[in-house]
Amino acid sequence: MIKIIIFLIISLNIPPVFAYIGPGMGGGVIAAIFGLIAAFFLGLWGILYYPIKRALKNKKLKKKLSKNGNQKSK
């Protein structure tokens, strides 16, 4: 309990630091955030796109084969 109180006293007595970050750092942070978001969604797209594409192609092929089979039986 005493350690927590000492930690709070020390952490609340920190003087303000005046540092210039600059526009490059802000731009870099924004670019990194957009990059992480884009990587997440592109990864999700890569995982989901091909199985869905293959399922639709197989469905279309089955429909075409069943249509040809029905025409031959008439």
N, C-alpha and C positions, 0 to 999 in steps of 0.2 A: 504494500500500500504506500509506503514511504517512497519507494522507487518511482511509482507512478506520479506522485505529487512533485518530486524533484524533476522528473522528466517534463511535466507540464510547465513548471516554472522556468526551466531552461529553454523550452521550445517557445514560450510566449515572450521571452526577453531577447529574441533575436532582432538586431537592428535591421531596418530595411536596406536592401541592396539595390543600388542604382546602376543598372547595367543596360547597355544598348544592345538589343538583339538584332535589329536591322530588318529590312524587308526580305532579304534573302532567306533568312531563317524561317520567317512566316510562310514564304512561298514554298520552301522545302517541306514544311510540316503539312501544308495543304496538299501538296503533290503526293506525299507519302500516304496521307489518309485516303485520297482518291485512288491511289494505286492499290491499297489494301482492299478497298471496296470493290474495285474492278476485278482484282484477282479472285476474290470470293465468288462474285457472280459469274465470271468467265469459267471458273472451275466447276461451278454448279451446272452451267450450261454444257460444258464438255462432258460431264458425267451423265446428264439426262438426255442430251440431244440425240446421240446415236442409237440408244435403245428405242426411243420413241420413233425415230426415223425408220429403223428396221421393222418395228411392229406395224407401222402404217404401210410400208412397202409389202410386207408379207400379207397384210389384210387385202391390199389392192390386188396382189397376185392371186390369192385364193378366190377373190370375187371374179377375176378374169377367167380363171380356170373353171370355176363352176358355171359361168356363163357359156363358155365354149362346150362344156360337157352337156349342158341342157340343149344346146343347138344340135349337137350330134345325135342325141337320143330321139329327136323328133322325126 
